Amino acid sequence: MANQNRRQPLRMKMKTTKLALLLSVLSISAMPAYSGEAPQNLEAVNASMKQARANVLRDRPYKLNRYERVGGVELSIAPIALGTEEKPDWWSEKQGYDLARLLEIAMGHYPGVTVAPGTTWEAKTLQQELGTTQQIGNISLKPKLLRKEAERRVTLRPVLTNYQFQAFKPKKRGLGLFFIAITSKSCKTENFVAFRSGLEDSDPSQAAGYTQGLANDFDVTKLIITETGGTSLNMNALVAGAGGGDFTPPERATKELLYEAIVDIAEGTYCLLSQNKECIAYYMQRKQLKPTPPARDKKGKIIKLKPEDTKC
């Protein structure tokens, strides 16, 4: 009995410690996105975001004041959901939360929008463990622009609908010159991602109000093609043009792909919230990118290349 009594304060202390940790994590999640990250990580995120914005928003055909205030609306971003037929090898539920936080950072480039930070994956995990919840107050990514209590709350719900990575069979060209074979080789990969994002209003009767009846959801597709190759010299006394050296294969561009998609989603969201008809029309009418269809045999079945077939 005495031993049991000694253990109770220890359990209470552990419970208190976990609760304190939960509150500290939640306090971080209530701050601007990634404010709890190490400075070097935040610097890398900002650098990648800057590059992605330059790639994506360059030469857009519409005029948009990205500092215009969107009054009376508070935006929440739900964890990105998975809607693909097959689960990407890099995907996890945590990735859905992390990408939502990255989207919060992207929305920070539109200071006229009030964004309510969502729960981090770490906070969600602790909440489940302790069986508690913590309500977070409304906080803008730009506190100086925080306005009165929002009249309407809008939730952005992005869904990852497609992801493909394809490595193609290397293309080779050979030229035989007596005892030497000159071989050139090029290797190609495609990185493709597609998202469907929708805005959900807290007041269904007002759902079309912020888009003037034009739309409340949109698609974002991104395609990045990477290529490498080179020329090699090989001793070849029998068959001209045979042989060929190995080259560094193209790397996957998953990070760049996701950053550019996130930037595009943020821009489209702001277009809807700011009721910019020209920008909304661009998102509704633009031609969506598509990956190269996979090679098929005579029976229509997809031809799956072996790893050695795509070796660069």
One Martini backbone bead per residue (centre of mass of N, CA, C, O) as a GRO file, in nm:
protein
  312
    1MET     BB    1   0.058   0.062  -0.021
    2ALA     BB    2   0.300   0.251   0.005
    3ASN     BB    3   0.401   0.217  -0.287
    4GLN     BB    4   0.145   0.325  -0.423
    5ASN     BB    5   0.161   0.612  -0.295
    6ARG     BB    6   0.439   0.684  -0.429
    7ARG     BB    7   0.342   0.665  -0.734
    8GLN     BB    8   0.126   0.887  -0.769
    9PRO     BB    9   0.302   1.146  -0.782
   10LEU     BB   10   0.458   1.053  -1.033
   11ARG     BB   11   0.217   1.044  -1.227
   12MET     BB   12   0.134   1.338  -1.185
   13LYS     BB   13   0.401   1.458  -1.285
   14MET     BB   14   0.393   1.338  -1.571
   15LYS     BB   15   0.125   1.469  -1.651
   16THR     BB   16   0.217   1.762  -1.609
   17THR     BB   17   0.450   1.755  -1.809
   18LYS     BB   18   0.282   1.688  -2.064
   19LEU     BB   19   0.096   1.935  -2.044
   20ALA     BB   20   0.318   2.147  -2.069
   21LEU     BB   21   0.415   2.051  -2.346
   22LEU     BB   22   0.151   2.094  -2.495
   23LEU     BB   23   0.127   2.402  -2.441
   24SER     BB   24   0.393   2.477  -2.582
   25VAL     BB   25   0.318   2.372  -2.864
   26LEU     BB   26   0.056   2.535  -2.895
   27SER     BB   27   0.192   2.813  -2.873
   28ILE     BB   28   0.349   2.776  -3.137
   29SER     BB   29   0.096   2.719  -3.326
   30ALA     BB   30  -0.011   3.026  -3.261
   31MET     BB   31   0.202   3.108  -3.442
   32PRO     BB   32   0.370   3.169  -3.686
   33ALA     BB   33   0.480   2.984  -3.916
   34TYR     BB   34   0.772   2.829  -3.805
   35SER     BB   35   0.864   2.986  -3.534
   36GLY     BB   36   0.983   2.708  -3.391
   37GLU     BB   37   1.213   2.697  -3.564
   38ALA     BB   38   1.506   2.687  -3.670
   39PRO     BB   39   1.672   2.934  -3.824
   40GLN     BB   40   1.793   2.759  -4.057
   41ASN     BB   41   1.519   2.640  -4.146
   42LEU     BB   42   1.371   2.905  -4.204
   43GLU     BB   43   1.571   3.001  -4.417
   44ALA     BB   44   1.523   2.765  -4.614
   45VAL     BB   45   1.222   2.805  -4.654
   46ASN     BB   46   1.236   3.097  -4.762
   47ALA     BB   47   1.416   3.032  -5.005
   48SER     BB   48   1.226   2.827  -5.141
   49MET     BB   49   0.982   3.016  -5.158
   50LYS     BB   50   1.110   3.236  -5.333
   51GLN     BB   51   1.172   3.054  -5.577
   52ALA     BB   52   0.883   2.953  -5.627
   53ARG     BB   53   0.755   3.230  -5.676
   54ALA     BB   54   0.928   3.299  -5.922
   55ASN     BB   55   0.836   3.054  -6.098
   56VAL     BB   56   0.515   3.085  -6.078
   57LEU     BB   57   0.451   3.423  -6.090
   58ARG     BB   58   0.566   3.458  -6.352
   59ASP     BB   59   0.384   3.606  -6.599
   60ARG     BB   60   0.115   3.690  -6.515
   61PRO     BB   61  -0.194   3.804  -6.680
   62TYR     BB   62  -0.264   3.947  -6.411
   63LYS     BB   63  -0.396   4.172  -6.174
   64LEU     BB   64  -0.248   4.199  -5.831
   65ASN     BB   65  -0.312   4.291  -5.498
   66ARG     BB   66  -0.134   4.138  -5.233
   67TYR     BB   67  -0.230   4.381  -5.003
   68GLU     BB   68  -0.515   4.339  -4.989
   69ARG     BB   69  -0.787   4.354  -4.798
   70VAL     BB   70  -0.975   4.096  -4.615
   71GLY     BB   71  -1.269   4.147  -4.481
   72GLY     BB   72  -1.437   3.938  -4.243
   73VAL     BB   73  -1.206   3.708  -4.281
   74GLU     BB   74  -1.119   3.373  -4.179
   75LEU     BB   75  -0.844   3.155  -4.225
   76SER     BB   76  -0.834   2.803  -4.267
   77ILE     BB   77  -0.608   2.512  -4.264
   78ALA     BB   78  -0.621   2.208  -4.363
   79PRO     BB   79  -0.511   1.919  -4.379
   80ILE     BB   80  -0.374   1.741  -4.616
   81ALA     BB   81  -0.518   1.526  -4.832
   82LEU     BB   82  -0.566   1.194  -4.958
   83GLY     BB   83  -0.656   1.113  -5.328
   84THR     BB   84  -0.505   0.871  -5.424
   85GLU     BB   85  -0.469   0.557  -5.544
   86GLU     BB   86  -0.168   0.585  -5.458
   87LYS     BB   87   0.075   0.590  -5.228
   88PRO     BB   88   0.321   0.776  -5.174
   89ASP     BB   89   0.645   0.721  -5.056
   90TRP     BB   90   0.641   1.017  -4.890
   91TRP     BB   91   0.382   0.967  -4.743
   92SER     BB   92   0.198   1.115  -4.463
   93GLU     BB   93   0.013   1.249  -4.222
   94LYS     BB   94   0.231   1.452  -4.143
   95GLN     BB   95   0.259   1.583  -4.421
   96GLY     BB   96  -0.019   1.719  -4.419
   97TYR     BB   97   0.055   1.913  -4.186
   98ASP     BB   98   0.318   2.039  -4.300
   99LEU     BB   99   0.189   2.156  -4.562
  100ALA     BB  100  -0.007   2.342  -4.414
  101ARG     BB  101   0.216   2.514  -4.285
  102LEU     BB  102   0.340   2.601  -4.555
  103LEU     BB  103   0.080   2.747  -4.648
  104GLU     BB  104   0.090   2.961  -4.429
  105ILE     BB  105   0.347   3.092  -4.530
  106ALA     BB  106   0.238   3.164  -4.812
  107MET     BB  107   0.003   3.349  -4.693
  108GLY     BB  108   0.206   3.568  -4.572
  109HIS     BB  109   0.215   3.719  -4.868
  110TYR     BB  110  -0.095   3.806  -4.762
  111PRO     BB  111  -0.156   4.048  -4.529
  112GLY     BB  112  -0.486   4.077  -4.576
  113VAL     BB  113  -0.493   3.795  -4.433
  114THR     BB  114  -0.650   3.602  -4.197
  115VAL     BB  115  -0.475   3.349  -4.007
  116ALA     BB  116  -0.546   3.040  -3.860
  117PRO     BB  117  -0.367   2.838  -3.696
  118GLY     BB  118  -0.290   2.521  -3.688
  119THR     BB  119  -0.231   2.209  -3.597
  120THR     BB  120   0.015   2.023  -3.517
  121TRP     BB  121   0.138   1.712  -3.513
  122GLU     BB  122   0.249   1.720  -3.224
  123ALA     BB  123  -0.009   1.826  -3.088
  124LYS     BB  124  -0.194   1.598  -3.179
  125THR     BB  125  -0.042   1.368  -3.039
  126LEU     BB  126  -0.076   1.480  -2.748
  127GLN     BB  127  -0.380   1.496  -2.745
  128GLN     BB  128  -0.426   1.191  -2.779
  129GLU     BB  129  -0.267   1.099  -2.529
  130LEU     BB  130  -0.434   1.299  -2.318
  131GLY     BB  131  -0.730   1.380  -2.408
  132THR     BB  132  -0.693   1.678  -2.524
  133THR     BB  133  -0.773   2.028  -2.569
  134GLN     BB  134  -0.679   2.339  -2.752
  135GLN     BB  135  -0.760   2.658  -2.778
  136ILE     BB  136  -0.712   2.893  -3.041
  137GLY     BB  137  -0.652   3.193  -3.118
  138ASN     BB  138  -0.672   3.461  -3.320
  139ILE     BB  139  -0.413   3.480  -3.577
  140SER     BB  140  -0.203   3.672  -3.753
  141LEU     BB  141   0.067   3.681  -3.962
  142LYS     BB  142  -0.014   4.001  -3.934
  143PRO     BB  143  -0.086   4.160  -3.652
  144LYS     BB  144  -0.129   4.463  -3.757
  145LEU     BB  145  -0.391   4.342  -3.941
  146LEU     BB  146  -0.572   4.287  -3.722
  147ARG     BB  147  -0.907   4.251  -3.677
  148LYS     BB  148  -1.195   4.204  -3.622
  149GLU     BB  149  -1.424   4.000  -3.583
  150ALA     BB  150  -1.513   3.757  -3.774
  151GLU     BB  151  -1.787   3.699  -3.979
  152ARG     BB  152  -1.615   3.477  -4.137
  153ARG     BB  153  -1.534   3.130  -4.191
  154VAL     BB  154  -1.267   2.987  -4.377
  155THR     BB  155  -1.190   2.673  -4.538
  156LEU     BB  156  -0.907   2.509  -4.648
  157ARG     BB  157  -0.918   2.207  -4.875
  158PRO     BB  158  -0.667   2.013  -4.956
  159VAL     BB  159  -0.596   1.773  -5.230
  160LEU     BB  160  -0.422   1.493  -5.316
  161THR     BB  161  -0.474   1.346  -5.648
  162ASN     BB  162  -0.164   1.340  -5.767
  163TYR     BB  163   0.129   1.117  -5.823
  164GLN     BB  164   0.437   1.123  -6.029
  165PHE     BB  165   0.712   0.901  -6.118
  166GLN     BB  166   0.937   0.907  -6.403
  167ALA     BB  167   1.156   0.675  -6.565
  168PHE     BB  168   1.336   0.668  -6.849
  169LYS     BB  169   1.471   0.537  -7.110
  170PRO     BB  170   1.762   0.568  -7.230
  171LYS     BB  171   1.930   0.758  -7.469
  172LYS     BB  172   2.121   0.631  -7.751
  173ARG     BB  173   2.437   0.720  -7.916
  174GLY     BB  174   2.650   0.585  -8.177
  175LEU     BB  175   3.012   0.599  -8.273
  176GLY     BB  176   3.237   0.444  -8.495
  177LEU     BB  177   3.613   0.455  -8.460
  178PHE     BB  178   3.733   0.187  -8.497
  179PHE     BB  179   3.849   0.147  -8.161
  180ILE     BB  180   3.622   0.368  -8.114
  181ALA     BB  181   3.347   0.462  -7.900
  182ILE     BB  182   3.087   0.700  -7.927
  183THR     BB  183   2.876   0.789  -7.648
  184SER     BB  184   2.546   0.901  -7.607
  185LYS     BB  185   2.351   1.013  -7.313
  186SER     BB  186   2.001   1.033  -7.203
  187CYS     BB  187   1.815   1.143  -6.914
  188LYS     BB  188   1.469   1.101  -6.784
  189THR     BB  189   1.233   1.284  -6.577
  190GLU     BB  190   0.912   1.286  -6.400
  191ASN     BB  191   0.730   1.537  -6.207
  192PHE     BB  192   0.402   1.491  -6.054
  193VAL     BB  193   0.126   1.714  -5.948
  194ALA     BB  194  -0.205   1.719  -5.776
  195PHE     BB  195  -0.461   1.960  -5.683
  196ARG     BB  196  -0.753   2.009  -5.470
  197SER     BB  197  -0.920   2.320  -5.390
  198GLY     BB  198  -1.136   2.427  -5.117
  199LEU     BB  199  -1.397   2.645  -5.003
  200GLU     BB  200  -1.534   2.669  -4.667
  201ASP     BB  201  -1.813   2.794  -4.527
  202SER     BB  202  -1.974   2.863  -4.228
  203ASP     BB  203  -2.186   2.989  -4.440
  204PRO     BB  204  -2.355   2.840  -4.687
  205SER     BB  205  -2.521   3.095  -4.796
  206GLN     BB  206  -2.213   3.243  -4.849
  207ALA     BB  207  -2.016   3.071  -5.035
  208ALA     BB  208  -2.027   3.276  -5.306
  209GLY     BB  209  -1.946   3.568  -5.210
  210TYR     BB  210  -1.616   3.569  -5.246
  211THR     BB  211  -1.666   3.483  -5.578
  212GLN     BB  212  -1.924   3.584  -5.726
  213GLY     BB  213  -2.011   3.286  -5.841
  214LEU     BB  214  -1.763   3.144  -5.987
  215ALA     BB  215  -1.599   3.000  -5.738
  216ASN     BB  216  -1.457   2.745  -5.474
  217ASP     BB  217  -1.254   2.595  -5.672
  218PHE     BB  218  -0.930   2.432  -5.759
  219ASP     BB  219  -0.654   2.360  -5.971
  220VAL     BB  220  -0.323   2.200  -5.931
  221THR     BB  221  -0.041   2.171  -6.154
  222LYS     BB  222   0.280   1.990  -6.169
  223LEU     BB  223   0.583   1.996  -6.386
  224ILE     BB  224   0.899   1.819  -6.370
  225ILE     BB  225   1.189   1.816  -6.575
  226THR     BB  226   1.466   1.590  -6.587
  227GLU     BB  227   1.812   1.613  -6.714
  228THR     BB  228   2.073   1.392  -6.826
  229GLY     BB  229   2.423   1.366  -6.949
  230GLY     BB  230   2.657   1.233  -7.210
  231THR     BB  231   3.000   1.150  -7.301
  232SER     BB  232   3.174   0.855  -7.427
  233LEU     BB  233   3.474   0.656  -7.428
  234ASN     BB  234   3.538   0.343  -7.612
  235MET     BB  235   3.673   0.045  -7.641
  236ASN     BB  236   3.612  -0.092  -7.985
  237ALA     BB  237   3.673  -0.373  -8.204
  238LEU     BB  238   3.376  -0.490  -8.301
  239VAL     BB  239   3.141  -0.274  -8.213
  240ALA     BB  240   3.000  -0.011  -8.324
  241GLY     BB  241   2.863   0.189  -8.061
  242ALA     BB  242   2.925   0.050  -7.816
  243GLY     BB  243   2.842   0.110  -7.506
  244GLY     BB  244   2.885   0.313  -7.213
  245GLY     BB  245   2.856   0.526  -6.972
  246ASP     BB  246   2.797   0.641  -6.653
  247PHE     BB  247   2.549   0.853  -6.507
  248THR     BB  248   2.395   1.085  -6.341
  249PRO     BB  249   2.097   1.078  -6.228
  250PRO     BB  250   1.810   1.212  -6.193
  251GLU     BB  251   1.654   1.384  -5.959
  252ARG     BB  252   1.424   1.429  -5.752
  253ALA     BB  253   1.152   1.701  -5.738
  254THR     BB  254   0.962   1.710  -5.483
  255LYS     BB  255   1.017   1.973  -5.336
  256GLU     BB  256   0.975   2.173  -5.570
  257LEU     BB  257   0.692   2.076  -5.639
  258LEU     BB  258   0.551   2.147  -5.365
  259TYR     BB  259   0.622   2.443  -5.346
  260GLU     BB  260   0.482   2.531  -5.612
  261ALA     BB  261   0.200   2.431  -5.533
  262ILE     BB  262   0.164   2.602  -5.278
  263VAL     BB  263   0.190   2.877  -5.414
  264ASP     BB  264  -0.053   2.836  -5.607
  265ILE     BB  265  -0.269   2.796  -5.388
  266ALA     BB  266  -0.235   3.069  -5.248
  267GLU     BB  267  -0.307   3.244  -5.491
  268GLY     BB  268  -0.590   3.124  -5.544
  269THR     BB  269  -0.707   3.194  -5.268
  270TYR     BB  270  -0.674   3.502  -5.290
  271CYS     BB  271  -0.848   3.541  -5.539
  272LEU     BB  272  -1.111   3.452  -5.402
  273LEU     BB  273  -1.111   3.642  -5.150
  274SER     BB  274  -1.067   3.916  -5.338
  275GLN     BB  275  -1.243   3.897  -5.604
  276ASN     BB  276  -1.065   3.832  -5.866
  277LYS     BB  277  -1.173   3.778  -6.175
  278GLU     BB  278  -0.918   3.749  -6.348
  279CYS     BB  279  -0.782   3.536  -6.168
  280ILE     BB  280  -1.009   3.327  -6.158
  281ALA     BB  281  -1.020   3.278  -6.463
  282TYR     BB  282  -0.738   3.163  -6.484
  283TYR     BB  283  -0.788   2.910  -6.297
  284MET     BB  284  -1.036   2.797  -6.468
  285GLN     BB  285  -0.890   2.812  -6.783
  286ARG     BB  286  -0.643   2.675  -6.757
  287LYS     BB  287  -0.407   2.456  -6.854
  288GLN     BB  288  -0.346   2.141  -6.760
  289LEU     BB  289  -0.111   1.945  -6.660
  290LYS     BB  290   0.062   1.651  -6.801
  291PRO     BB  291   0.178   1.354  -6.812
  292THR     BB  292   0.327   1.101  -6.948
  293PRO     BB  293   0.217   0.839  -7.081
  294PRO     BB  294   0.235   0.524  -7.035
  295ALA     BB  295   0.355   0.251  -7.153
  296ARG     BB  296   0.209   0.008  -7.384
  297ASP     BB  297   0.086  -0.266  -7.488
  298LYS     BB  298  -0.120  -0.440  -7.704
  299LYS     BB  299  -0.325  -0.486  -7.442
  300GLY     BB  300  -0.287  -0.208  -7.255
  301LYS     BB  301  -0.056  -0.254  -7.072
  302ILE     BB  302   0.163  -0.153  -6.850
  303ILE     BB  303   0.502  -0.084  -6.878
  304LYS     BB  304   0.744  -0.214  -6.663
  305LEU     BB  305   1.034  -0.106  -6.569
  306LYS     BB  306   1.339  -0.185  -6.496
  307PRO     BB  307   1.602  -0.064  -6.327
  308GLU     BB  308   1.810  -0.132  -6.562
  309ASP     BB  309   1.647   0.033  -6.786
  310THR     BB  310   1.698   0.328  -6.616
  311LYS     BB  311   1.988   0.338  -6.626
  312CYS     BB  312   2.237   0.605  -6.657
   0.00000   0.00000   0.00000
